[in-house]
Amino acid sequence: MKKFMEMSRAPFLSAIVVPVLVATALAWRDTGSVRWSSFALTLLSLVAAHAGANLLNDYFDWRLGADRVNANRNRFSGGSPHIAEGRARPSLFLRSGIASFAVASAAGFALLLTCGQPLLPLLLMGMAGFAIGVLYTAPPFKLAYRGLGEAGIFLAFGVLPVAGVYYLQTGRFSGAVIVASLPLAFLVTDIILVNEFPDCESDRESGKRQLVARMGTSRARFLYLAVAAGAYASVVWLAAASGYGGWTALALAALPLSLAAASVLIRKHREPRALLPAQGMTIAAHTLAGLLLTAGLLIR
């Protein structure tokens, strides 16, 4: 189990846990109740799917060559050290990823049978999220290799889980809920972007045409800032105009982390080894903003 947790990058599964918490807080704010059995099955399904996506993405990035030529691998980016250092065969990642998606599918199927909501919207959103997770690096689509990975992550770890979990709990959609998903959608996209900076040269060599590889680090550093600005502008709108109350502005407390990460990125974008603090702060900003947004929604 310890090896599986390491291979699946368990500490980073917060990227899917946080949207579930935000969506559940939104549903509680609007209805005054939570379907806890649905919450538990949703969390199990999405965490298993995220673990499976991490495993399959490491497998396909190695097979396609992106991680074979990366001299700037670190604990946040550049592929799995288990494969690179020969601690695990790539085939183990493939089998473990498939098993994780099997668990996710079983939990999702149980959820569909017990949730009490019309199934088609849930089925479509679930299938879209699963497809993005698998096809992020898997042939023939290879979204990340075609410059579509960032948009996929924006949807799969921002809009889709928040809207889907909210619908699961309430049986309806809401424009304000979509806006509430945007801070997390933007901040998780910044995680992907900042992790592309150390990988820029190896991505270019292997044909992985992610946005940073396409734009170059000099221009892409300002894209990071623009995406962060979108996140905190969404928080301001949510606090001022959504009807969910000013306490949602608590999420602005994550802004200094994003600004500090941007400062490192702007000054050292050509120094892959110096970008580790920016990568860590970007992950921390996403987690902190999500937890504070959840807390703000729970305060009436």
LINRATA-V509431 format. One record per backbone hydrogen bond with DSSP energy under -1.0 kcal/mol. CO is the residue of the C=O (numbers start at 1). NH is the residue of the N-H. Records with the same first field share a line. If there is no record, write none. Layout:
CO = NH ; NH
//
This chain:
1 = 5
2 = 6
3 = 7
4 = 8
5 = 10
6 = 9
9 = 12
10 = 13
12 = 15
13 = 16 ; 17
14 = 18
16 = 20
17 = 21
18 = 22
19 = 23
20 = 24
21 = 25
22 = 26
23 = 27
24 = 28
25 = 29
26 = 30
27 = 31
28 = 32
34 = 36
35 = 39
36 = 40
37 = 41
38 = 42
39 = 43
40 = 44
41 = 45
42 = 46
43 = 47
44 = 48
45 = 49
46 = 50
47 = 51
48 = 52
49 = 53
50 = 54
51 = 55
52 = 56
53 = 57
54 = 58
55 = 59
56 = 60
57 = 61
58 = 62
59 = 63
60 = 64
61 = 67
65 = 69
77 = 74
80 = 84
81 = 85
82 = 87 ; 88
83 = 86
89 = 92
90 = 94
91 = 95
92 = 96
93 = 97
94 = 98
95 = 99
96 = 100
97 = 101
98 = 102
99 = 103
100 = 104
101 = 105
102 = 106
103 = 107
104 = 108
105 = 109
106 = 110
107 = 111
108 = 112
109 = 113
110 = 114
111 = 115
119 = 123
120 = 124
121 = 125
122 = 126
123 = 127
124 = 128
125 = 129
126 = 130
127 = 131
128 = 132
129 = 133
130 = 134
131 = 135
134 = 138
135 = 143
136 = 144
138 = 142
142 = 145
143 = 146 ; 148
145 = 209
148 = 152
149 = 153
150 = 154
151 = 155
152 = 156
153 = 157
154 = 159
155 = 160
158 = 162
159 = 163
160 = 164
161 = 165
162 = 166
163 = 167
164 = 168
165 = 169
166 = 170
167 = 171
174 = 178
175 = 179
176 = 180
177 = 181
179 = 182
181 = 185
182 = 186
183 = 187
184 = 188
185 = 189
186 = 190
187 = 191
188 = 192
189 = 193
190 = 194
191 = 195
197 = 200
199 = 203
200 = 204
201 = 205
202 = 206
203 = 208
207 = 209
208 = 210
210 = 214
211 = 215
212 = 216
216 = 220
217 = 221
219 = 222
220 = 224
221 = 225
222 = 226
223 = 227
224 = 228
225 = 229
226 = 230
227 = 231
228 = 232
229 = 233
230 = 234
231 = 235
232 = 236
233 = 237
234 = 238
235 = 239
236 = 240
237 = 241
245 = 248
246 = 249
247 = 250
248 = 251
249 = 252
250 = 253
251 = 254
252 = 255
254 = 258
255 = 259
256 = 260
257 = 261
258 = 262
259 = 263
260 = 264
261 = 265
262 = 266
263 = 267
264 = 268
268 = 271
271 = 274
272 = 275
275 = 279
276 = 280
277 = 281
278 = 282
279 = 283
280 = 284
281 = 285
282 = 286
283 = 287
284 = 288
285 = 289
286 = 290
287 = 291
288 = 292
289 = 293
290 = 294
291 = 295
292 = 296
293 = 297
294 = 298
//
